[in-house]
Amino acid sequence: MDWDRVYQVGIVVADIGRAAAHYALAGIGPFEAGPSENVTARRVHGAPSDAVVRGACAQMGPIELELLQPVSGASVQAEALAERGEHTLHICAYTDDLDADIAEMAEAGFPVISEGTLADGGRFAYFDTRAIGGLVLERHQLPR
């Protein structure tokens, strides 16, 4: 599996409005609603979750900065915020075959810790790569 289609860095925050205003001071923005606003089905640690996670994205050249604020329910974002406070949570890359990526990452020792489907039919998976640096790797398959 390659990671040459990285397009996003995600940061977990306690207050998305405050975070967007903070990054606006550095010239980053405008922020618009991100894909987290459109999750129709989410699983966390293999179990269905009714989590609500607010998301906002801004382009920084070829990279998208995503701010993620856990609002309610069980989510990787809520766990991360509780354990480490605000921090860079994930790096995401596009994929054409999420199922193959899930199998390959599991074989490498990186199980899925969260996955979901978006309203547009896209899918994503967060892999447990936190052992070194606390960083989660994510793959996003666009709708077919």
Backbone as ProteinMPNN parsed JSONL, in Angstrom:
{"seq_chain_A": "MDWDRVYQVGIVVADIGRAAAHYALAGIGPFEAGPSENVTARRVHGAPSDAVVRGACAQMGPIELELLQPVSGASVQAEALAERGEHTLHICAYTDDLDADIAEMAEAGFPVISEGTLADGGRFAYFDTRAIGGLVLERHQLPR", "coords_chain_A": {"N_chain_A": [[0.849, -1.172, 0.0], [0.507, 2.223, -0.768], [1.191, 5.626, 0.183], [0.961, 7.889, -1.317], [-1.088, 9.58, -1.948], [-1.792, 11.392, 0.003], [-3.797, 13.803, 1.5], [-4.834, 15.182, 3.637], [-4.627, 16.551, 6.942], [-5.593, 15.963, 10.195], [-6.867, 17.529, 13.109], [-7.697, 17.159, 16.453], [-9.946, 18.945, 18.429], [-11.172, 20.971, 21.171], [-12.996, 23.027, 20.876], [-14.394, 23.938, 18.04], [-14.988, 26.366, 16.749], [-13.35, 28.215, 18.107], [-10.868, 27.111, 17.451], [-10.843, 27.37, 14.636], [-10.849, 30.165, 14.42], [-8.398, 30.706, 15.606], [-6.547, 29.513, 13.765], [-7.199, 31.069, 11.573], [-5.986, 33.47, 12.171], [-3.429, 32.923, 11.402], [-3.678, 32.964, 8.737], [-4.998, 30.818, 7.606], [-7.734, 29.39, 6.066], [-10.854, 30.094, 4.4], [-12.788, 28.098, 6.709], [-14.825, 25.305, 6.078], [-17.741, 23.196, 6.409], [-16.838, 19.873, 7.129], [-16.252, 16.401, 6.061], [-16.917, 14.899, 8.337], [-19.268, 15.894, 9.244], [-21.122, 14.571, 7.806], [-21.378, 11.817, 8.289], [-22.985, 8.79, 8.026], [-23.079, 6.268, 9.05], [-21.269, 4.812, 11.61], [-18.587, 2.991, 13.045], [-16.915, 2.126, 15.975], [-14.118, 0.756, 17.366], [-15.107, -1.644, 16.445], [-17.812, -1.693, 17.122], [-21.145, -0.466, 16.556], [-21.683, 3.065, 16.523], [-23.199, 6.003, 17.749], [-22.002, 8.413, 17.604], [-21.413, 11.928, 17.502], [-19.546, 14.077, 15.665], [-18.183, 17.103, 15.06], [-16.94, 18.732, 12.158], [-14.576, 20.699, 10.333], [-13.07, 22.069, 7.467], [-10.18, 23.405, 5.796], [-8.356, 24.545, 2.996], [-4.88, 24.241, 2.437], [-2.893, 24.925, 0.264], [-2.06, 21.989, -1.423], [-2.878, 20.447, 0.689], [-5.376, 19.57, 3.022], [-6.615, 20.982, 5.954], [-8.145, 19.593, 8.655], [-10.387, 20.181, 11.22], [-11.56, 18.657, 14.121], [-14.162, 18.172, 16.312], [-15.249, 16.394, 18.962], [-18.57, 15.769, 19.902], [-20.645, 14.201, 21.041], [-21.228, 10.823, 22.206], [-19.473, 7.66, 21.552], [-16.308, 7.902, 20.202], [-13.274, 7.897, 18.261], [-12.137, 10.373, 18.204], [-13.158, 11.613, 20.542], [-11.994, 9.957, 22.483], [-9.269, 10.484, 21.976], [-9.068, 13.243, 22.528], [-9.711, 13.253, 25.263], [-7.602, 11.719, 26.285], [-5.189, 12.971, 25.427], [-5.563, 15.666, 25.032], [-5.901, 18.589, 22.918], [-4.61, 17.978, 19.698], [-2.624, 16.911, 16.834], [-4.287, 14.491, 15.119], [-4.655, 12.702, 12.93], [-3.441, 11.566, 9.691], [-4.55, 11.564, 6.404], [-5.177, 9.658, 3.453], [-6.26, 9.276, 0.093], [-7.881, 6.384, -1.311], [-8.461, 3.707, -3.621], [-9.471, 1.266, -3.02], [-10.731, 0.454, -0.304], [-11.398, -1.827, 1.202], [-9.351, -3.664, 0.554], [-7.196, -2.249, 1.608], [-7.85, -2.284, 4.34], [-7.569, -5.021, 4.903], [-4.822, -5.366, 4.302], [-3.575, -3.574, 6.105], [-4.404, -4.689, 8.551], [-3.079, -7.134, 8.433], [-0.512, -6.182, 8.668], [-0.519, -5.48, 11.281], [-2.047, -3.338, 12.119], [-4.975, -2.642, 13.125], [-8.385, -1.69, 12.267], [-9.74, 1.059, 13.947], [-11.79, 2.777, 13.831], [-14.453, 3.287, 11.59], [-16.425, 4.284, 8.77], [-19.325, 5.341, 6.871], [-20.125, 7.798, 4.491], [-22.576, 10.332, 3.704], [-22.539, 10.748, 0.954], [-21.807, 8.323, -0.035], [-19.149, 7.714, 0.141], [-16.38, 6.203, 1.931], [-14.531, 5.6, 4.978], [-11.637, 4.706, 6.949], [-10.019, 4.477, 10.06], [-6.871, 3.638, 11.202], [-5.116, 1.838, 13.747], [-2.364, 3.162, 14.459], [-1.062, 4.319, 16.509], [0.999, 3.685, 18.312], [3.606, 4.649, 17.918], [4.383, 7.89, 18.222], [1.688, 8.582, 18.476], [-0.01, 8.978, 16.333], [-2.723, 8.55, 14.082], [-3.416, 6.74, 11.162], [-5.352, 7.273, 8.27], [-7.603, 6.168, 5.728], [-9.429, 7.113, 2.842], [-12.057, 6.4, 0.803], [-13.479, 7.526, -2.095], [-16.891, 8.076, -3.245], [-18.317, 5.575, -5.388]], "CA_chain_A": [[0.0, 0.0, 0.0], [1.291, 3.459, -0.794], [0.577, 6.787, 0.823], [1.286, 9.039, -2.158], [-2.276, 10.401, -2.17], [-2.125, 12.093, 1.238], [-4.411, 15.093, 1.218], [-5.456, 15.795, 4.813], [-4.123, 16.434, 8.306], [-6.708, 16.214, 11.103], [-6.54, 17.948, 14.461], [-8.822, 17.065, 17.374], [-10.029, 20.194, 19.192], [-12.275, 21.056, 22.123], [-13.947, 24.036, 20.406], [-14.077, 24.099, 16.618], [-15.029, 27.791, 16.412], [-12.129, 28.81, 18.649], [-9.737, 26.601, 16.671], [-10.879, 27.994, 13.301], [-10.422, 31.556, 14.593], [-6.955, 30.654, 15.886], [-5.814, 29.281, 12.52], [-7.453, 32.206, 10.682], [-4.962, 34.471, 12.484], [-2.227, 32.532, 10.658], [-3.999, 33.029, 7.317], [-5.583, 29.558, 7.139], [-9.186, 29.455, 5.99], [-11.959, 29.88, 5.318], [-13.154, 26.731, 7.053], [-16.161, 24.885, 5.674], [-18.131, 21.912, 7.0], [-16.057, 18.753, 6.608], [-16.968, 15.136, 5.902], [-17.418, 14.387, 9.613], [-20.644, 16.377, 9.393], [-21.983, 13.767, 6.944], [-21.236, 10.385, 8.543], [-24.308, 8.171, 8.188], [-22.894, 5.046, 9.843], [-19.921, 4.818, 12.19], [-18.231, 1.914, 13.967], [-15.741, 2.46, 16.779], [-13.636, -0.485, 17.978], [-15.952, -2.734, 15.957], [-19.209, -1.58, 17.532], [-21.851, 0.702, 16.024], [-21.606, 4.246, 17.384], [-24.04, 7.133, 17.372], [-21.175, 9.588, 17.882], [-21.512, 13.156, 16.721], [-18.251, 14.749, 15.597], [-18.214, 18.251, 14.144], [-15.726, 18.852, 11.364], [-14.422, 21.865, 9.466], [-11.866, 21.912, 6.651], [-9.639, 24.536, 5.037], [-7.248, 24.169, 2.107], [-3.551, 24.819, 2.612], [-2.27, 24.382, -0.935], [-2.61, 20.668, -1.727], [-3.251, 19.759, 1.926], [-6.566, 20.036, 3.72], [-6.548, 20.938, 7.41], [-9.456, 19.256, 9.194], [-10.584, 20.327, 12.654], [-12.563, 17.679, 14.556], [-14.615, 18.372, 17.683], [-16.233, 15.407, 19.417], [-19.707, 16.397, 20.566], [-21.301, 13.204, 21.889], [-21.08, 9.431, 21.806], [-18.153, 7.031, 21.51], [-15.55, 8.16, 18.968], [-11.825, 7.968, 18.404], [-11.829, 11.772, 18.483], [-13.425, 11.854, 21.968], [-10.943, 9.253, 23.226], [-8.001, 11.193, 21.792], [-9.131, 14.514, 23.254], [-9.671, 12.94, 26.698], [-6.296, 11.161, 26.652], [-4.011, 13.792, 25.108], [-5.91, 17.055, 24.772], [-5.895, 18.974, 21.503], [-3.382, 17.56, 19.026], [-2.763, 16.308, 15.518], [-4.841, 13.159, 15.322], [-4.498, 11.779, 11.815], [-3.09, 11.912, 8.314], [-5.46, 10.787, 5.563], [-4.876, 9.519, 2.023], [-7.289, 8.643, -0.733], [-7.663, 5.016, -1.774], [-9.458, 3.19, -4.553], [-9.959, -0.021, -2.537], [-10.637, 0.489, 1.153], [-11.427, -3.185, 1.753], [-7.999, -4.212, 0.412], [-6.347, -1.541, 2.566], [-8.173, -2.789, 5.672], [-6.937, -6.338, 5.023], [-3.365, -5.203, 4.302], [-3.16, -2.94, 7.359], [-4.602, -5.676, 9.626], [-1.981, -8.093, 8.313], [0.693, -5.502, 9.144], [-0.654, -5.246, 12.709], [-2.728, -2.069, 12.35], [-6.406, -2.874, 12.948], [-9.301, -0.553, 12.174], [-10.295, 1.477, 15.232], [-13.025, 3.483, 13.509], [-14.748, 3.309, 10.159], [-17.759, 4.806, 8.543], [-19.848, 5.648, 5.543], [-20.566, 9.18, 4.381], [-23.849, 10.507, 3.005], [-22.333, 10.663, -0.501], [-21.402, 6.963, -0.372], [-17.733, 7.513, 0.437], [-16.09, 5.422, 3.141], [-13.23, 5.882, 5.582], [-11.193, 3.834, 8.045], [-8.9, 4.913, 10.876], [-6.064, 2.485, 11.608], [-4.42, 2.046, 15.009], [-0.916, 3.311, 14.291], [-0.717, 5.276, 17.568], [2.095, 3.235, 19.186], [4.751, 5.546, 17.735], [3.973, 9.256, 17.923], [0.282, 8.833, 18.745], [-0.678, 9.364, 15.095], [-3.618, 7.613, 13.419], [-3.454, 6.828, 9.698], [-6.712, 7.118, 7.755], [-7.795, 6.04, 4.276], [-10.75, 7.591, 2.423], [-12.457, 5.984, -0.547], [-14.537, 8.362, -2.623], [-18.028, 7.281, -3.731], [-18.103, 4.95, -6.716]], "C_chain_A": [[0.894, 1.234, 0.0], [0.491, 4.598, -0.165], [0.843, 8.047, 0.006], [0.087, 9.929, -2.47], [-2.76, 11.06, -0.869], [-2.685, 13.463, 0.873], [-4.88, 15.831, 2.47], [-4.67, 15.522, 6.086], [-5.276, 16.818, 9.211], [-6.239, 16.527, 12.508], [-7.795, 17.828, 15.314], [-8.772, 18.289, 18.289], [-11.228, 20.147, 20.134], [-13.372, 21.998, 21.638], [-13.593, 24.403, 18.975], [-14.087, 25.569, 16.185], [-13.779, 28.513, 16.874], [-10.91, 28.39, 17.829], [-9.695, 27.244, 15.286], [-10.413, 29.448, 13.385], [-8.919, 31.635, 14.848], [-6.16, 30.491, 14.59], [-6.052, 30.383, 11.502], [-6.428, 33.312, 10.923], [-3.66, 34.197, 11.735], [-2.486, 32.532, 9.148], [-4.59, 31.751, 6.749], [-7.101, 29.684, 7.178], [-9.603, 29.975, 4.63], [-12.188, 28.386, 5.57], [-14.594, 26.478, 6.626], [-16.459, 23.532, 6.308], [-17.376, 20.778, 6.324], [-16.875, 17.481, 6.538], [-17.511, 14.56, 7.206], [-18.852, 14.814, 9.873], [-21.631, 15.467, 8.666], [-21.814, 12.265, 7.118], [-22.628, 9.808, 8.804], [-24.236, 6.879, 9.002], [-21.449, 5.024, 10.316], [-19.77, 3.603, 13.09], [-16.947, 2.345, 14.662], [-15.355, 1.206, 17.553], [-14.593, -1.643, 17.668], [-17.422, -2.642, 16.294], [-19.875, -0.359, 16.897], [-21.799, 1.855, 17.03], [-22.524, 5.332, 16.839], [-23.301, 8.454, 17.605], [-21.518, 10.739, 16.941], [-20.155, 13.834, 16.821], [-18.392, 15.884, 14.604], [-16.889, 18.302, 13.409], [-15.745, 20.104, 10.514], [-13.083, 21.747, 8.759], [-11.482, 23.209, 5.959], [-8.48, 24.032, 4.197], [-5.996, 24.942, 2.455], [-2.73, 24.302, 1.44], [-2.883, 23.031, -1.216], [-3.101, 19.894, -0.497], [-4.482, 20.424, 2.538], [-6.325, 19.921, 5.218], [-7.965, 20.691, 7.912], [-9.434, 19.413, 10.71], [-11.733, 19.418, 13.044], [-12.892, 17.91, 16.024], [-15.624, 17.295, 18.044], [-17.324, 16.103, 20.215], [-20.387, 15.42, 21.52], [-21.024, 11.815, 21.358], [-19.633, 8.97, 21.782], [-17.492, 7.303, 20.169], [-14.064, 8.16, 19.277], [-11.419, 9.397, 18.756], [-12.047, 12.096, 19.961], [-12.363, 11.184, 22.84], [-9.634, 10.034, 23.176], [-7.972, 12.497, 22.573], [-9.035, 14.275, 24.762], [-8.282, 12.491, 27.138], [-5.146, 12.139, 26.492], [-4.306, 15.267, 24.919], [-5.878, 17.335, 23.273], [-4.555, 18.603, 20.878], [-3.683, 17.082, 17.607], [-3.158, 14.858, 15.714], [-4.497, 12.221, 14.179], [-3.939, 12.438, 10.557], [-3.924, 10.993, 7.44], [-5.006, 10.8, 4.109], [-6.064, 8.885, 1.318], [-6.875, 7.222, -1.09], [-8.756, 4.655, -2.772], [-10.059, 1.88, -4.07], [-9.784, -0.108, -1.02], [-10.627, -0.905, 1.755], [-10.052, -3.847, 1.669], [-7.044, -3.554, 1.406], [-6.574, -2.052, 3.986], [-7.501, -4.142, 5.896], [-5.418, -6.209, 5.132], [-2.866, -4.582, 5.611], [-3.33, -3.9, 8.533], [-3.472, -6.694, 9.622], [-0.673, -7.495, 8.831], [0.623, -5.184, 10.645], [-1.345, -3.95, 13.077], [-4.23, -2.236, 12.111], [-7.182, -1.564, 12.8], [-9.804, -0.229, 13.576], [-11.574, 2.291, 15.033], [-13.201, 3.431, 12.004], [-16.156, 3.817, 9.977], [-18.067, 5.014, 7.087], [-20.358, 7.081, 5.577], [-21.855, 9.248, 3.567], [-23.703, 10.384, 1.494], [-21.916, 9.276, -0.969], [-19.923, 6.695, -0.185], [-17.578, 6.741, 1.733], [-14.719, 5.818, 3.674], [-12.92, 4.836, 6.639], [-9.993, 4.478, 8.717], [-8.188, 3.645, 11.337], [-5.28, 2.82, 12.872], [-2.912, 1.993, 14.805], [-0.345, 4.206, 15.391], [0.507, 4.905, 18.395], [3.34, 4.115, 19.087], [4.201, 6.918, 17.354], [2.506, 9.57, 18.146], [-0.56, 9.161, 17.522], [-1.518, 8.227, 14.534], [-3.477, 7.821, 11.915], [-4.874, 6.521, 9.25], [-6.672, 6.956, 6.241], [-9.246, 6.431, 3.973], [-10.995, 7.168, 0.986], [-13.635, 6.849, -0.967], [-15.684, 7.499, -3.107], [-17.762, 6.736, -5.124], [-19.205, 5.319, -7.656]], "O_chain_A": [[1.913, 1.274, 0.689], [-0.728, 4.518, -0.012], [0.94, 9.142, 0.56], [0.225, 10.926, -3.18], [-3.957, 11.259, -0.663], [-2.121, 14.183, 0.05], [-5.284, 16.99, 2.38], [-4.128, 14.436, 6.289], [-5.881, 17.875, 9.03], [-5.333, 15.881, 13.035], [-8.849, 18.341, 14.937], [-7.729, 18.63, 18.846], [-12.173, 19.386, 19.925], [-14.546, 21.797, 21.95], [-12.607, 25.098, 18.73], [-13.281, 25.972, 15.346], [-13.209, 29.321, 16.14], [-10.03, 29.203, 17.546], [-8.623, 27.622, 14.814], [-9.667, 29.912, 12.523], [-8.25, 32.541, 14.351], [-5.214, 31.238, 14.341], [-5.198, 30.62, 10.647], [-6.042, 34.014, 9.988], [-2.883, 35.113, 11.465], [-1.615, 32.145, 8.369], [-4.677, 31.606, 5.53], [-7.677, 30.044, 8.205], [-8.747, 30.266, 3.794], [-11.829, 27.536, 4.754], [-15.466, 27.332, 6.793], [-15.543, 22.808, 6.699], [-17.285, 20.725, 5.098], [-18.049, 17.469, 6.907], [-18.48, 13.801, 7.18], [-19.568, 14.166, 10.636], [-22.839, 15.569, 8.878], [-22.079, 11.508, 6.184], [-23.354, 10.273, 9.683], [-25.237, 6.453, 9.578], [-20.521, 5.197, 9.525], [-20.697, 3.227, 13.808], [-16.02, 2.856, 14.034], [-16.162, 0.659, 18.303], [-14.85, -2.5, 18.513], [-18.213, -3.442, 15.797], [-19.228, 0.674, 16.72], [-21.865, 1.637, 18.24], [-22.611, 5.548, 15.63], [-23.932, 9.495, 17.784], [-21.857, 10.55, 15.773], [-19.672, 14.129, 17.915], [-18.689, 15.654, 13.431], [-15.844, 17.961, 13.963], [-16.797, 20.524, 10.031], [-12.081, 21.373, 9.368], [-12.34, 24.009, 5.584], [-7.709, 23.183, 4.643], [-6.041, 26.141, 2.731], [-1.958, 23.355, 1.591], [-4.108, 22.913, -1.251], [-3.672, 18.812, -0.63], [-4.611, 21.648, 2.567], [-5.881, 18.879, 5.698], [-8.875, 21.472, 7.636], [-8.578, 18.853, 11.395], [-12.769, 19.404, 12.378], [-12.01, 17.852, 16.88], [-16.73, 17.273, 17.503], [-17.045, 16.922, 21.09], [-20.673, 15.763, 22.667], [-20.634, 11.645, 20.202], [-18.702, 9.755, 21.961], [-18.046, 6.976, 19.12], [-13.651, 8.393, 20.413], [-10.472, 9.611, 19.514], [-11.222, 12.775, 20.573], [-11.889, 11.769, 23.814], [-8.972, 10.224, 24.196], [-6.969, 12.822, 23.208], [-8.348, 15.019, 25.462], [-7.831, 12.836, 28.23], [-4.226, 12.155, 27.31], [-3.389, 16.048, 24.669], [-5.834, 16.409, 22.463], [-3.497, 18.875, 21.447], [-4.838, 16.876, 17.234], [-2.464, 14.093, 16.383], [-4.095, 11.081, 14.408], [-3.958, 13.657, 10.387], [-4.005, 9.791, 7.692], [-4.517, 11.81, 3.602], [-6.778, 8.06, 1.888], [-5.69, 6.898, -1.161], [-9.841, 5.236, -2.759], [-11.05, 1.415, -4.633], [-8.809, -0.673, -0.526], [-9.913, -1.145, 2.729], [-9.631, -4.518, 2.611], [-6.183, -4.222, 1.979], [-5.623, -2.235, 4.746], [-6.93, -4.383, 6.959], [-4.797, -6.87, 5.964], [-1.853, -5.015, 6.16], [-2.484, -3.926, 9.426], [-2.965, -7.073, 10.678], [0.172, -8.211, 9.367], [1.589, -4.679, 11.218], [-1.25, -3.5, 14.219], [-4.705, -1.994, 11.002], [-6.701, -0.489, 13.157], [-10.24, -1.117, 14.309], [-12.35, 2.47, 15.972], [-12.238, 3.518, 11.243], [-16.974, 3.789, 10.897], [-17.216, 4.886, 6.206], [-20.946, 7.522, 6.565], [-22.178, 8.319, 2.827], [-24.64, 9.961, 0.817], [-21.694, 9.065, -2.161], [-19.481, 5.556, -0.337], [-18.511, 6.636, 2.529], [-13.863, 6.303, 2.935], [-13.816, 4.168, 7.156], [-9.074, 4.961, 8.056], [-8.823, 2.699, 11.804], [-4.833, 3.953, 13.048], [-2.274, 0.951, 14.951], [0.729, 4.785, 15.228], [1.014, 5.755, 19.127], [4.048, 4.3, 20.077], [3.618, 7.082, 16.282], [2.108, 10.728, 18.016], [-1.709, 9.58, 17.66], [-1.08, 7.077, 14.51], [-3.424, 8.959, 11.449], [-5.522, 5.62, 9.783], [-5.821, 7.531, 5.563], [-10.162, 6.126, 4.737], [-10.247, 7.525, 0.076], [-14.658, 6.901, -0.284], [-15.491, 6.31, -3.36], [-17.071, 7.357, -5.931], [-19.2, 4.893, -8.811]]}, "name": "protein", "num_of_chains": 1, "seq": "MDWDRVYQVGIVVADIGRAAAHYALAGIGPFEAGPSENVTARRVHGAPSDAVVRGACAQMGPIELELLQPVSGASVQAEALAERGEHTLHICAYTDDLDADIAEMAEAGFPVISEGTLADGGRFAYFDTRAIGGLVLERHQLPR"}
